[in-house]
Amino acid sequence: MMSSIGSTTDALATRADDPAIMDLYRGIVETLPAHLAVIDRTGRIILVNKAWRDYAAGNGGPADAAIMVGANYLAVCRAATDTDIHAAQALAGIETVLAGDPPQFSMEYPCHSPREQSWFLMTVSPIGLGSGTGAVIAHVNITLGKEAEQALRASEIRFRAMFENAAVGIAEIAPDGRWLRVNDRLKRIIGYPVEDLLATTYRGITHPDDVDADATQMEIMRSGAVDSFCVEKRFLRKDGSAVWVNVTLSSVRAADGTVAYFVAVIEDITERKQAEERQRTLLQELAHRGKILLAVIQSIASRSLSGNQTLAEGRDAFNGRLQSLAQTYGALTHEAFEGALLEGLLRTELAAFGGRVHISGPGLMLTVKAAQTFALVVHELATNAAKYGALSNPAGHLTVTWHIGGPPAEPRLVFDWIEQGGPPAEPPRRRGFGTTLVSTVAGGDFGCEPELIYGPDGFRYRLDAPLSRLGSVQVESPVRRRLKSAPLCSLYDAWARQRGAAEFLPQLGDFDWSRFAATGALTVAVVEAGASSVRFVQVGRALVNELGRPLHDKDVGAEDETGLAEAYWRCARQGEPTHELLRFDFGDGDPLTFERLLVPFSATGSRSVTHVVGMAVYQGHTRPPVM
């Protein structure tokens, strides 16, 4: 457009002596869409075209002579310079062209109205007139181009923000596999600095086992058969470790249909893959344990229903042994099949005999296999004691103790079952399944020779077995000894197992919360660096539900009158578990009692406490005694 106007003005200057040519060019100028005006060297307008007149009429009307023929355009611009910076720029440009330097001047400027926004390009070109040098001023509406330019700029800003701040990795990849552009998230996923990543290729960091399938998919996309595909694969990080990713690769094609570049959206799915692997392992483990359990039940059934005993006696023996096995599996399930406490097995089996049984020994976590066998052994011993031994008459009593003996490098479990106050113990006339279980089976599983002693004072049973065949000793802290509720004991034991003998706190992200979160009794507090208190991010709904309203710090009256926030802060300062009995007294003479355990965690597995997790278990109403 502007070159056409320049050519027209040049021709107009060279053929001004030919009337016919002048009429032709005036007609051409009249039809041009640009707003054109010709001024002389003083700035006086000597000619305008139809587009100029129409625009003037639309803005100022026919009576607006300020920009029509005879008006001084320089004066119009000069009058507007005080309020319009673009007018001052236009004035300076026109004056330089009239002075002969530069040969042409152009500028873009806005010309907005209340109804719409518009932009124009003004071009000033010199023209020779009879009285000297003049200028042709052209204004071209560039609004559509300007709006497209602004839309493109806004789109680029949005894309850049999405690209850089996306929660997934995004990359542009050349047809030959070179990385062209990557965002920060992808750099974190792959573990490469950007300069190292751009020096390698998409194939170069792909796990060797995934290269062939990946290459085939990309070749299919290059052929034009598909424009995108999605695949789960592994990348090799800079440190050599593998990271599982879900890659959605799309092609951007050139005008001829060939691939200009690829766009890859890459999501880290390592945690999901690890969870799937854990689930597969768990299913395999469940299948394995199921087979073992069925084999144990089959053996119990075969032994219980054989021999000279009656069917009723065999059925009773089988049911009792099966119930003992079920109780053991309940304990194992509660501990996520990490084992079962020996004391727990004994107390469950002997609970019916109350104060006639004395149980003592260090905390001992039995392995899964040892727990199954030990539970059956204890069941046989208890059944025999109730039928024929010390627990068969009111005067009899039972003492069960165990301790750790032997050298420190090869510790042994010494387990004693001592019956007293009952009838004299006599060896059985025939060797049944019970005797086989407590002697041969237990000896084989525990790597020892059990002692069965029959005497006038009662029956005694002793195991002296390598501790490594049964489990491990748990060092019981004062807090653990004070715990009464089974869920709190499980929480403490799980915390203690994860901590082990290390000086570092259990790591928050590695702890198995599945057994405890469902209770609704967990409260979580964050310990922020430099703070003098804690911030609660979760309050146990079970506690809130029991109270019937939100929990307030002033509600809690602990044994040492410590408030809620202060109790959690104290646990954080100590870096050790704390135990309390809480009493909620609303003045109605019917307070509620909860038992609470607080355990510290570290988000990074260090000595620094970052979180305190509490579990409160409802103990019941604690009404004062009636006098």
ZAVEXKE-921176 format. One record per residue (C-alpha): residue number from 1; residue in one letter; x, y, z. Coordinates in steps of 0.2 Angstrom, whole numbers. Example, Ala and Ser with C-alpha at 12.3 -4.5 7.8 and 13.67 -1.06 7.14 Angstrom:
ZAVEXKE-921176
REC   i aa     x     y     z
REC   1  A    62   -22    39
REC   2  S    68    -5    36
***
This chain:
ZAVEXKE-921176
REC   i aa     x     y     z
REC   1  M     0     0     0
REC   2  M    13    13     5
REC   3  S    24     8   -10
REC   4  S     9    12   -21
REC   5  I     7    29   -13
REC   6  G    25    33   -15
REC   7  S    25    28   -34
REC   8  T     9    38   -37
REC   9  T    17    54   -29
REC  10  D    33    52   -39
REC  11  A    23    51   -55
REC  12  L    13    66   -50
REC  13  A    28    76   -48
REC  14  T    36    71   -64
REC  15  R    20    73   -75
REC  16  A    12    89   -68
REC  17  D    13    98   -85
REC  18  D     1    85   -93
REC  19  P   -17    89   -88
REC  20  A   -24    72   -94
REC  21  I   -11    63   -83
REC  22  M   -15    74   -69
REC  23  D   -33    70   -70
REC  24  L   -29    51   -70
REC  25  Y   -18    52   -55
REC  26  R   -31    62   -46
REC  27  G   -43    49   -49
REC  28  I   -31    36   -43
REC  29  V   -28    45   -27
REC  30  E   -47    48   -24
REC  31  T   -49    29   -24
REC  32  L   -35    24   -13
REC  33  P   -41    17     4
REC  34  A   -27    27    13
REC  35  H   -31    44    20
REC  36  L   -21    56     9
REC  37  A   -17    74    10
REC  38  V    -4    85     1
REC  39  I     4    99     9
REC  40  D    15   113     3
REC  41  R    32   118    11
REC  42  T    23   129    24
REC  43  G    11   115    29
REC  44  R    -5   121    20
REC  45  I   -16   107    14
REC  46  I   -18   109    -5
REC  47  L   -26    92    -9
REC  48  V   -35    78     1
REC  49  N   -43    62    -6
REC  50  K   -61    55    -3
REC  51  A   -54    43    11
REC  52  W   -47    58    21
REC  53  R   -64    68    18
REC  54  D   -75    53    24
REC  55  Y   -64    51    40
REC  56  A   -65    69    44
REC  57  A   -84    69    41
REC  58  G   -86    54    53
REC  59  N   -76    62    66
REC  60  G   -78    81    65
REC  61  G   -91    84    52
REC  62  P   -90    94    35
REC  63  A   -89   110    45
REC  64  D   -72   105    53
REC  65  A   -60   115    42
REC  66  A   -45   112    53
REC  67  I   -40    97    43
REC  68  M   -47   101    25
REC  69  V   -40   110    10
REC  70  G   -33   127    15
REC  71  A   -30   123    33
REC  72  N   -12   122    40
REC  73  Y    -8   104    45
REC  74  L     8   109    54
REC  75  A    -2   121    65
REC  76  V   -15   108    69
REC  77  C    -1    96    75
REC  78  R     8   110    84
REC  79  A    -8   115    94
REC  80  A   -10    97   100
REC  81  T     8    94   106
REC  82  D     4   100   123
REC  83  T    -8    85   126
REC  84  D    -3    72   113
REC  85  I    14    65   113
REC  86  H    10    57    96
REC  87  A     6    74    89
REC  88  A    23    81    94
REC  89  Q    31    66    86
REC  90  A    21    68    69
REC  91  L    26    87    69
REC  92  A    44    83    70
REC  93  G    44    70    57
REC  94  I    34    81    44
REC  95  E    46    95    47
REC  96  T    61    85    44
REC  97  V    54    78    27
REC  98  L    50    96    22
REC  99  A    68   101    26
REC 100  G    74    86    15
REC 101  D    81    74    28
REC 102  P    76    60    30
REC 103  P    68    56    13
REC 104  Q    53    48    22
REC 105  F    46    47    39
REC 106  S    33    34    47
REC 107  M    26    31    64
REC 108  E    12    21    72
REC 109  Y     0    29    84
REC 110  P   -17    25    92
REC 111  C   -33    34    88
REC 112  H   -46    28   100
REC 113  S   -64    33   102
REC 114  P   -76    29   116
REC 115  R   -84    16   105
REC 116  E   -68     7    98
REC 117  Q   -49     7    98
REC 118  S   -40    10    82
REC 119  W   -22    11    77
REC 120  F   -15    20    61
REC 121  L     2    20    52
REC 122  M     7    38    46
REC 123  T    19    40    32
REC 124  V    26    56    26
REC 125  S    34    57     8
REC 126  P    42    72    -1
REC 127  I    34    78   -17
REC 128  G    40    92   -29
REC 129  L    28   106   -31
REC 130  G    30   122   -42
REC 131  S    33   132   -27
REC 132  G    46   120   -20
REC 133  T    46   104   -10
REC 134  G    29    98    -2
REC 135  A    24    82     6
REC 136  V    11    68     4
REC 137  I     4    63    21
REC 138  A    -4    45    21
REC 139  H   -14    38    36
REC 140  V   -17    19    35
REC 141  N   -28    10    47
REC 142  I   -18    -5    54
REC 143  T   -31   -10    68
REC 144  L   -33   -28    62
REC 145  G   -15   -31    61
REC 146  K   -12   -22    78
REC 147  E   -25   -33    86
REC 148  A   -18   -49    79
REC 149  E    -1   -44    85
REC 150  Q    -7   -40   103
REC 151  A   -17   -57   103
REC 152  L    -1   -66    97
REC 153  R     9   -58   111
REC 154  A    -4   -62   124
REC 155  S    -5   -80   118
REC 156  E    14   -81   119
REC 157  I    13   -75   137
REC 158  R     0   -87   142
REC 159  F    10  -101   133
REC 160  R    26   -96   142
REC 161  A    17   -96   159
REC 162  M     9  -113   156
REC 163  F    25  -120   149
REC 164  E    36  -114   164
REC 165  N    24  -117   178
REC 166  A    15  -133   173
REC 167  A    14  -147   185
REC 168  V    20  -159   171
REC 169  G    36  -159   161
REC 170  I    34  -151   143
REC 171  A    47  -151   130
REC 172  E    49  -148   111
REC 173  I    59  -161   102
REC 174  A    67  -160    85
REC 175  P    63  -173    72
REC 176  D    80  -181    75
REC 177  G    76  -182    94
REC 178  R    86  -168   100
REC 179  W    79  -158   114
REC 180  L    75  -140   108
REC 181  R    66  -133   123
REC 182  V    61  -140   141
REC 183  N    53  -133   156
REC 184  D    58  -133   174
REC 185  R    47  -148   179
REC 186  L    55  -159   166
REC 187  K    72  -154   172
REC 188  R    67  -160   189
REC 189  I    60  -176   183
REC 190  I    75  -181   173
REC 191  G    88  -174   184
REC 192  Y    98  -165   171
REC 193  P   104  -147   170
REC 194  V    96  -139   154
REC 195  E   113  -137   146
REC 196  D   117  -156   148
REC 197  L    99  -161   142
REC 198  L   100  -150   127
REC 199  A   116  -159   122
REC 200  T   108  -176   122
REC 201  T    93  -184   113
REC 202  Y    76  -191   118
REC 203  R    82  -208   114
REC 204  G    99  -205   123
REC 205  I    91  -205   140
REC 206  T    78  -218   137
REC 207  H    80  -235   147
REC 208  P    88  -248   135
REC 209  D    73  -260   138
REC 210  D    61  -246   131
REC 211  V    71  -240   116
REC 212  D    64  -251   103
REC 213  A    46  -249   107
REC 214  D    48  -230   108
REC 215  A    57  -229    91
REC 216  T    43  -239    82
REC 217  Q    30  -227    89
REC 218  M    39  -212    83
REC 219  E    42  -219    66
REC 220  I    24  -223    64
REC 221  M    20  -205    69
REC 222  R    33  -198    56
REC 223  S    25  -208    43
REC 224  G     9  -198    45
REC 225  A    -2  -213    51
REC 226  V    -5  -205    68
REC 227  D    -2  -188    75
REC 228  S     1  -193    93
REC 229  F     3  -207   105
REC 230  C     5  -211   123
REC 231  V    17  -223   131
REC 232  E    23  -227   149
REC 233  K    42  -229   149
REC 234  R    58  -226   159
REC 235  F    70  -212   157
REC 236  L    88  -214   165
REC 237  R    92  -199   176
REC 238  K   109  -191   176
REC 239  D   113  -201   192
REC 240  G   109  -217   183
REC 241  S    93  -221   192
REC 242  A    77  -225   182
REC 243  V    61  -214   183
REC 244  W    45  -220   176
REC 245  V    35  -208   166
REC 246  N    19  -207   155
REC 247  V    24  -198   139
REC 248  T    11  -190   127
REC 249  L    20  -186   111
REC 250  S    11  -175    98
REC 251  S    18  -170    81
REC 252  V    18  -152    74
REC 253  R    19  -153    55
REC 254  A    26  -141    42
REC 255  A    16  -136    27
REC 256  D    22  -150    17
REC 257  G    16  -163    30
REC 258  T    33  -167    37
REC 259  V    36  -166    56
REC 260  A    43  -149    60
REC 261  Y    45  -154    79
REC 262  F    37  -165    92
REC 263  V    28  -158   108
REC 264  A    30  -170   123
REC 265  V    20  -170   139
REC 266  I    29  -180   152
REC 267  E    22  -185   169
REC 268  D    32  -193   183
REC 269  I    22  -210   188
REC 270  T    36  -218   198
REC 271  E    26  -218   214
REC 272  R    11  -226   205
REC 273  K    22  -239   198
REC 274  Q    30  -242   215
REC 275  A    13  -244   222
REC 276  E     8  -256   208
REC 277  E    23  -266   212
REC 278  R    19  -266   231
REC 279  Q     2  -272   226
REC 280  R     8  -286   216
REC 281  T    20  -291   229
REC 282  L     6  -290   242
REC 283  L    -6  -301   231
REC 284  Q     8  -314   229
REC 285  E    12  -314   248
REC 286  L    -7  -316   252
REC 287  A    -8  -331   240
REC 288  H     8  -338   248
REC 289  R     1  -336   266
REC 290  G   -16  -342   260
REC 291  K    -8  -358   254
REC 292  I     2  -360   270
REC 293  L   -13  -357   281
REC 294  L   -23  -370   272
REC 295  A    -9  -382   274
REC 296  V    -8  -378   293
REC 297  I   -27  -381   294
REC 298  Q   -26  -397   284
REC 299  S   -13  -403   296
REC 300  I   -23  -398   312
REC 301  A   -38  -406   305
REC 302  S   -29  -422   301
REC 303  R   -21  -423   318
REC 304  S   -36  -418   328
REC 305  L   -48  -431   320
REC 306  S   -36  -446   320
REC 307  G   -32  -458   334
REC 308  N   -43  -466   347
REC 309  Q   -53  -451   352
REC 310  T   -71  -449   349
REC 311  L   -78  -438   335
REC 312  A   -84  -425   348
REC 313  E   -67  -424   356
REC 314  G   -59  -422   339
REC 315  R   -71  -409   334
REC 316  D   -68  -399   350
REC 317  A   -49  -400   349
REC 318  F   -50  -395   330
REC 319  N   -61  -380   334
REC 320  G   -50  -374   349
REC 321  R   -35  -375   338
REC 322  L   -43  -366   324
REC 323  Q   -49  -353   335
REC 324  S   -31  -350   342
REC 325  L   -25  -349   324
REC 326  A   -38  -336   320
REC 327  Q   -33  -326   335
REC 328  T   -15  -326   330
REC 329  Y   -20  -321   312
REC 330  G   -30  -307   320
REC 331  A   -14  -301   329
REC 332  L    -4  -303   313
REC 333  T   -16  -293   303
REC 334  H   -16  -279   316
REC 335  E     3  -278   315
REC 336  A     2  -278   296
REC 337  F    10  -295   295
REC 338  E    26  -289   302
REC 339  G    24  -301   317
REC 340  A    15  -302   334
REC 341  L    20  -299   352
REC 342  L    23  -314   362
REC 343  E    14  -306   377
REC 344  G    -1  -302   367
REC 345  L    -3  -320   361
REC 346  L    -1  -326   379
REC 347  R   -14  -314   386
REC 348  T   -26  -317   373
REC 349  E   -26  -336   375
REC 350  L   -25  -336   395
REC 351  A   -37  -321   397
REC 352  A   -51  -333   404
REC 353  F   -41  -338   419
REC 354  G   -39  -320   426
REC 355  G   -28  -318   441
REC 356  R   -23  -336   442
REC 357  V   -10  -333   428
REC 358  H     5  -323   430
REC 359  I    14  -317   414
REC 360  S    31  -308   413
REC 361  G    45  -305   401
REC 362  P    53  -292   390
REC 363  G    45  -286   374
REC 364  L    47  -299   360
REC 365  M    41  -297   343
REC 366  L    38  -315   335
REC 367  T    40  -317   316
REC 368  V    25  -323   307
REC 369  K    30  -341   306
REC 370  A    35  -341   324
REC 371  A    19  -333   330
REC 372  Q     8  -346   321
REC 373  T    18  -360   329
REC 374  F    19  -352   346
REC 375  A     0  -349   347
REC 376  L    -3  -367   343
REC 377  V     9  -372   357
REC 378  V     2  -360   370
REC 379  H   -16  -366   365
REC 380  E   -11  -385   368
REC 381  L    -3  -381   384
REC 382  A   -17  -370   390
REC 383  T   -30  -384   385
REC 384  N   -20  -397   394
REC 385  A   -18  -386   410
REC 386  A   -37  -383   410
REC 387  K   -42  -401   408
REC 388  Y   -28  -410   418
REC 389  G   -16  -398   425
REC 390  A   -15  -383   437
REC 391  L   -30  -374   430
REC 392  S   -41  -389   432
REC 393  N   -45  -385   450
REC 394  P   -47  -368   459
REC 395  A   -31  -369   470
REC 396  G   -20  -371   455
REC 397  H   -10  -357   446
REC 398  L     1  -354   431
REC 399  T    17  -344   429
REC 400  V    23  -340   412
REC 401  T    40  -331   411
REC 402  W    54  -328   398
REC 403  H    70  -320   397
REC 404  I    85  -318   385
REC 405  G   100  -328   389
REC 406  G   116  -334   380
REC 407  P   131  -323   374
REC 408  P   127  -306   366
REC 409  A   132  -312   349
REC 410  E   120  -327   349
REC 411  P   106  -323   361
REC 412  R    93  -336   365
REC 413  L    75  -336   371
REC 414  V    72  -345   387
REC 415  F    53  -348   389
REC 416  D    46  -356   405
REC 417  W    28  -363   408
REC 418  I    26  -368   426
REC 419  E    10  -375   433
REC 420  Q     8  -376   452
REC 421  G    -6  -381   465
REC 422  G   -14  -393   453
REC 423  P   -14  -412   453
REC 424  P     3  -421   450
REC 425  A     8  -422   431
REC 426  E     9  -438   423
REC 427  P    16  -442   406
REC 428  P     2  -446   393
REC 429  R    -1  -464   390
REC 430  R    -1  -461   371
REC 431  R     7  -448   360
REC 432  G    -6  -437   353
REC 433  F    -6  -422   341
REC 434  G    -4  -410   356
REC 435  T    12  -419   362
REC 436  T    19  -419   345
REC 437  L    15  -401   342
REC 438  V    23  -394   358
REC 439  S    39  -406   356
REC 440  T    43  -411   338
REC 441  V    34  -397   328
REC 442  A    40  -383   340
REC 443  G    58  -390   341
REC 444  G    59  -391   322
REC 445  D    52  -373   320
REC 446  F    62  -365   334
REC 447  G    78  -375   332
REC 448  C    79  -383   349
REC 449  E    73  -398   360
REC 450  P    59  -393   371
REC 451  E    58  -400   389
REC 452  L    42  -407   395
REC 453  I    44  -411   414
REC 454  Y    30  -421   423
REC 455  G    32  -420   442
REC 456  P    22  -421   458
REC 457  D    21  -402   459
REC 458  G    14  -400   442
REC 459  F    19  -399   423
REC 460  R    33  -388   417
REC 461  Y    38  -384   399
REC 462  R    54  -375   394
REC 463  L    60  -369   377
REC 464  D    78  -364   375
REC 465  A    79  -358   357
REC 466  P    90  -346   346
REC 467  L    82  -329   346
REC 468  S    85  -328   328
REC 469  R    73  -342   325
REC 470  L    59  -333   334
REC 471  G    60  -314   332
REC 472  S    68  -299   340
REC 473  V    67  -291   357
REC 474  Q    59  -274   359
REC 475  V    66  -262   371
REC 476  E    51  -256   381
REC 477  S    52  -238   386
REC 478  P    42  -231   401
REC 479  V    29  -223   389
REC 480  R    26  -240   381
REC 481  R    23  -248   398
REC 482  R    10  -235   402
REC 483  L     0  -238   387
REC 484  K   -17  -247   389
REC 485  S   -26  -246   373
REC 486  A   -21  -258   359
REC 487  P   -22  -245   345
REC 488  L   -10  -234   354
REC 489  C     2  -249   357
REC 490  S     1  -253   339
REC 491  L     5  -235   334
REC 492  Y    20  -234   346
REC 493  D    27  -251   341
REC 494  A    26  -246   322
REC 495  W    35  -230   326
REC 496  A    48  -239   336
REC 497  R    51  -252   323
REC 498  Q    54  -239   310
REC 499  R    65  -229   321
REC 500  G    75  -245   326
REC 501  A    92  -241   334
REC 502  A    95  -226   323
REC 503  E    97  -209   331
REC 504  F    86  -201   317
REC 505  L    67  -199   319
REC 506  P    56  -210   308
REC 507  Q    52  -201   291
REC 508  L    35  -195   289
REC 509  G    33  -200   271
REC 510  D    39  -218   274
REC 511  F    27  -222   288
REC 512  D    12  -234   285
REC 513  W    -3  -224   290
REC 514  S   -16  -236   283
REC 515  R   -19  -245   299
REC 516  F   -22  -229   309
REC 517  A   -30  -216   297
REC 518  A   -46  -226   296
REC 519  T   -49  -224   315
REC 520  G   -52  -205   313
REC 521  A   -42  -203   329
REC 522  L   -26  -195   322
REC 523  T   -21  -177   325
REC 524  V    -7  -170   315
REC 525  A     3  -154   320
REC 526  V    17  -145   310
REC 527  V    32  -139   319
REC 528  E    39  -124   309
REC 529  A    57  -119   310
REC 530  G    60  -104   322
REC 531  A    42  -105   329
REC 532  S    38  -107   347
REC 533  S    22  -117   345
REC 534  V    14  -129   333
REC 535  R     1  -127   319
REC 536  F   -13  -140   318
REC 537  V   -17  -146   300
REC 538  Q   -28  -161   305
REC 539  V   -39  -164   321
REC 540  G   -45  -182   324
REC 541  R   -63  -183   319
REC 542  A   -67  -197   332
REC 543  L   -62  -185   346
REC 544  V   -72  -171   339
REC 545  N   -87  -182   336
REC 546  E   -87  -189   354
REC 547  L   -86  -171   360
REC 548  G  -100  -165   349
REC 549  R   -91  -149   344
REC 550  P   -74  -142   338
REC 551  L   -60  -145   350
REC 552  H   -53  -130   360
REC 553  D   -37  -129   369
REC 554  K   -45  -124   385
REC 555  D   -56  -140   385
REC 556  V   -41  -151   389
REC 557  G   -36  -156   406
REC 558  A   -22  -168   406
REC 559  E   -14  -176   420
REC 560  D    -1  -162   422
REC 561  E   -13  -149   416
REC 562  T    -5  -146   400
REC 563  G   -15  -138   386
REC 564  L   -17  -146   369
REC 565  A    -5  -135   359
REC 566  E     8  -135   373
REC 567  A     7  -154   374
REC 568  Y    12  -156   356
REC 569  W    25  -143   357
REC 570  R    33  -152   372
REC 571  C    33  -168   362
REC 572  A    42  -158   348
REC 573  R    55  -151   360
REC 574  Q    59  -168   368
REC 575  G    59  -177   351
REC 576  E    52  -193   360
REC 577  P    34  -200   362
REC 578  T    23  -194   376
REC 579  H     8  -202   384
REC 580  E    -6  -193   393
REC 581  L   -24  -197   400
REC 582  L   -35  -183   395
REC 583  R   -51  -178   405
REC 584  F   -64  -167   397
REC 585  D   -75  -159   410
REC 586  F   -90  -149   405
REC 587  G   -96  -145   422
REC 588  D  -110  -158   421
REC 589  G  -102  -171   433
REC 590  D  -100  -183   419
REC 591  P   -82  -180   411
REC 592  L   -75  -190   396
REC 593  T   -58  -198   397
REC 594  F   -46  -201   383
REC 595  E   -29  -209   382
REC 596  R   -17  -200   370
REC 597  L     0  -205   363
REC 598  L    10  -192   354
REC 599  V    25  -197   342
REC 600  P    37  -186   333
REC 601  F    42  -187   315
REC 602  S    54  -179   303
REC 603  A    50  -175   285
REC 604  T    68  -178   280
REC 605  G    72  -192   292
REC 606  S    84  -182   302
REC 607  R    85  -177   321
REC 608  S    74  -162   318
REC 609  V    56  -164   322
REC 610  T    44  -157   309
REC 611  H    28  -165   313
REC 612  V    20  -172   329
REC 613  V     6  -185   326
REC 614  G    -6  -189   340
REC 615  M   -19  -202   343
REC 616  A   -33  -201   356
REC 617  V   -43  -216   361
REC 618  Y   -59  -214   370
REC 619  Q   -59  -223   387
REC 620  G   -76  -219   393
REC 621  H   -85  -208   406
REC 622  T   -76  -205   423
REC 623  R   -90  -201   434
REC 624  P   -85  -197   452
REC 625  P   -90  -211   464
REC 626  V  -106  -209   473
REC 627  M  -104  -206   492
***
